[in-house]
Amino acid sequence: MARKYAKKAAAKVERAMKKRKAGTLKSGRSGRKVKSRKQAIAIGLSEARAAGAKVPKKASKKKAVKKRKAKR
């Protein structure tokens, strides 16, 4: 089975996590410090996407809402 994410993507996420731990990772326009682990991963993956690494597409909102309703 093929890798779902590229090695480059893993490296970007790792870098983002280290920055978050050091307290220097900032988000988008607002430039606020990132405290959430999930947000740090999302930033790393979006950077990897921008760099052209093999990363699956973002999940659509419709699917997320369906999943949430199915859980209930």
TACORBEL-V208676 format. One record per residue. RES is the residue in one letter. SS is DSSP state (A for helix, B for strand, O for the rest). PSI is psi in radians with two decimals (* if undefined). Layout:
<<RES SS PSI> <RES SS PSI>>
//
This chain:
<<M O 2.41> <A O 2.72> <R O 2.44> <K O -0.68> <Y O 2.56> <A O 2.78> <K A -0.59> <K A -0.65> <A A -0.74> <A A -0.67> <A A -0.69> <K A -0.72> <V A -0.74> <E A -0.74> <R A -0.75> <A A -0.69> <M A -0.69> <K A -0.71> <K A -0.70> <R A -0.75> <K A -0.62> <A A -0.26> <G O 0.36> <T O 0.00> <L O 2.23> <K B 2.63> <S O 2.65> <G O -2.36> <R O -0.73> <S O -0.55> <G O 0.35> <R O 2.66> <K B 2.43> <V O 2.22> <K O -0.45> <S O 2.36> <R A -0.76> <K A -0.69> <Q A -0.64> <A A -0.72> <I A -0.76> <A A -0.70> <I A -0.76> <G A -0.74> <L A -0.67> <S A -0.61> <E A -0.69> <A A -0.71> <R A -0.77> <A A -0.54> <A O -0.10> <G O 0.32> <A O 2.80> <K O 1.82> <V O 2.32> <P O 2.70> <K O 2.74> <K O 2.55> <A O 2.43> <S O 2.72> <K A -0.64> <K A -0.74> <K A -0.69> <A A -0.73> <V A -0.74> <K A -0.78> <K A -0.77> <R A -0.74> <K A -0.60> <A A -0.60> <K A -0.63> <R O *>>
//
